[in-house]
Amino acid sequence: MWCARVTGRRTPGALAFLLALGAFFAACSRTPAPSAPTIKIRSDVVRVDVARTPEERARGLGGRASLAPGAGMAFPFDEPGRPAFWMAGMYFDIDIVWIRGARVVDLSERLPHPPPEIDPATAGLPEYRPREPADLVLEVPAGTVHAMGWERGDPVEVSPGVRASPPASAP
């Protein structure tokens, strides 16, 4: 170990310098944690989990007890369309924001979750679709659309990682 010596003893200043230098290199060598993907509607930012695979899309928010304020789930699609969403396995109500490109094209508010005793495989749960084609769907806690005052036509900004395709699997 390198350190300065004065009359055979380490100086407090040199030791402090080495500790500071070590902390600096440790901090510089860390990879910063990736930030959560976000969707911004007007000036309101929502942190999102992204459902990309067919399995993630089918599960959606099903099985979760709740969704925190300011959080949501995004469902990106390669092409605009009118995808059907249902509330299988849901334990809380949601709002759905239908997005195409950089605009909100439709809103579905306060969609009720089914009673827990209903079997989604046989119950014929209602399906929700946008009035216009969408290429991104955002699910947020019920009441968010109203509380934020979101409307059709509102501008949308999407962070990298929301619309990105899943990584190709190695052969």
C-alpha positions in Angstrom: 0.0 0.0 0.0 1.3 3.4 -0.9 1.2 6.1 1.7 3.3 9.1 2.8 5.5 8.7 5.9 6.8 11.3 8.2 9.2 10.1 10.8 8.0 6.5 10.3 4.4 7.3 10.8 1.5 7.8 8.3 0.3 11.3 8.2 -3.4 11.9 8.9 -3.6 14.0 5.7 -2.2 11.3 3.5 -4.5 8.7 5.0 -7.5 10.9 4.4 -6.4 11.5 0.9 -6.1 7.8 0.2 -9.6 7.1 1.6 -11.1 9.9 -0.5 -9.3 8.6 -3.6 -10.5 5.1 -3.0 -14.1 6.3 -2.5 -13.8 8.4 -5.7 -12.6 5.4 -7.8 -15.3 3.1 -6.3 -18.0 5.6 -7.2 -16.6 6.0 -10.7 -16.4 2.3 -11.3 -20.1 1.7 -10.5 -22.5 1.4 -13.3 -25.4 3.8 -12.7 -28.7 2.1 -12.1 -30.9 2.4 -15.2 -33.8 4.8 -14.6 -37.3 3.4 -14.8 -39.0 3.8 -18.2 -41.5 6.6 -18.1 -44.4 8.0 -20.1 -45.1 11.7 -19.8 -48.6 13.0 -20.6 -48.5 16.8 -20.7 -46.2 17.5 -17.7 -47.2 14.4 -15.7 -44.7 11.6 -15.6 -45.7 8.0 -14.9 -43.1 5.4 -14.1 -44.0 2.2 -16.0 -43.3 -1.5 -16.1 -43.3 -2.6 -19.7 -45.2 -5.7 -20.9 -43.5 -6.8 -24.1 -43.9 -10.6 -24.3 -47.2 -12.3 -25.0 -47.0 -13.8 -21.4 -46.4 -10.4 -19.8 -49.2 -8.9 -21.9 -51.6 -11.7 -20.9 -50.8 -11.3 -17.2 -50.7 -7.5 -17.2 -51.6 -6.2 -13.8 -53.4 -9.4 -12.9 -52.4 -10.8 -9.5 -51.1 -7.5 -8.1 -52.7 -6.1 -5.0 -52.5 -2.5 -6.2 -50.6 0.1 -8.3 -48.9 3.0 -6.6 -49.8 6.6 -7.6 -47.5 7.8 -10.3 -46.9 4.2 -11.5 -48.4 2.3 -14.4 -48.0 -0.5 -16.9 -47.2 0.1 -20.6 -48.1 -2.2 -23.4 -46.2 -1.2 -26.6 -47.4 -2.6 -30.0 -45.4 -2.6 -33.3 -48.3 -1.3 -35.3 -51.4 0.8 -34.4 -54.5 -1.3 -33.9 -57.5 -1.7 -31.6 -56.2 -4.3 -29.0 -58.7 -5.8 -26.6 -57.9 -5.6 -22.8 -59.8 -7.4 -20.1 -59.5 -7.4 -16.3 -58.6 -11.1 -15.6 -57.1 -11.6 -12.2 -57.4 -7.9 -11.2 -57.9 -6.8 -7.6 -58.3 -3.0 -8.2 -59.9 -0.7 -10.7 -57.9 1.1 -13.4 -57.9 3.8 -16.1 -56.6 3.0 -19.6 -54.9 5.6 -21.7 -54.7 4.7 -25.4 -51.8 6.3 -27.2 -50.8 6.5 -30.9 -47.5 8.1 -31.7 -47.2 11.2 -29.5 -50.9 11.8 -28.7 -53.6 10.4 -26.4 -56.2 9.0 -28.8 -58.7 7.6 -26.2 -59.4 7.2 -22.5 -61.2 4.5 -20.6 -61.9 5.6 -17.0 -62.6 3.7 -13.8 -62.8 0.3 -15.3 -64.1 -2.1 -12.5 -62.2 -5.2 -11.6 -64.2 -8.4 -11.5 -65.3 -10.0 -8.2 -62.6 -12.4 -7.0 -64.9 -15.4 -7.2 -65.4 -15.1 -10.9 -63.4 -17.5 -13.1 -62.0 -15.4 -16.0 -61.8 -18.4 -18.2 -65.6 -18.9 -18.1 -67.0 -15.6 -17.0 -66.9 -13.7 -20.3 -65.2 -10.7 -18.9 -65.8 -7.4 -20.8 -63.2 -6.3 -23.3 -62.1 -2.7 -23.6 -60.8 -1.3 -26.9 -59.9 2.2 -28.0 -62.2 4.1 -30.4 -59.1 4.8 -32.6 -56.1 2.7 -33.3 -53.3 2.9 -30.7 -49.7 1.6 -30.6 -49.2 2.1 -26.9 -51.5 1.4 -24.0 -51.0 2.7 -20.5 -52.8 1.3 -17.4 -52.8 3.5 -14.3 -54.8 3.5 -11.0 -58.5 4.4 -11.4 -59.1 8.1 -11.0 -55.7 9.1 -12.4 -57.1 10.4 -15.7 -59.6 12.6 -14.0 -57.2 13.8 -11.3 -54.6 14.8 -13.9 -57.2 16.3 -16.3 -55.9 14.2 -19.2 -57.9 14.5 -22.4 -57.9 13.1 -25.9 -55.2 14.9 -28.0 -52.9 15.5 -25.1 -49.2 15.3 -26.0 -47.2 12.2 -24.9 -43.5 11.7 -24.5 -42.1 8.2 -24.1 -38.7 7.4 -22.6 -36.3 5.0 -24.3 -37.1 1.5 -23.3 -40.8 1.8 -23.4 -41.2 1.2 -27.1 -38.0 -0.8 -27.6 -38.5 -4.4 -28.7 -37.3 -7.2 -26.4 -33.7 -8.3 -27.0 -33.3 -11.1 -29.5 -32.6 -14.4 -27.9 -29.4 -16.1 -28.7 -29.6 -19.2 -30.9 
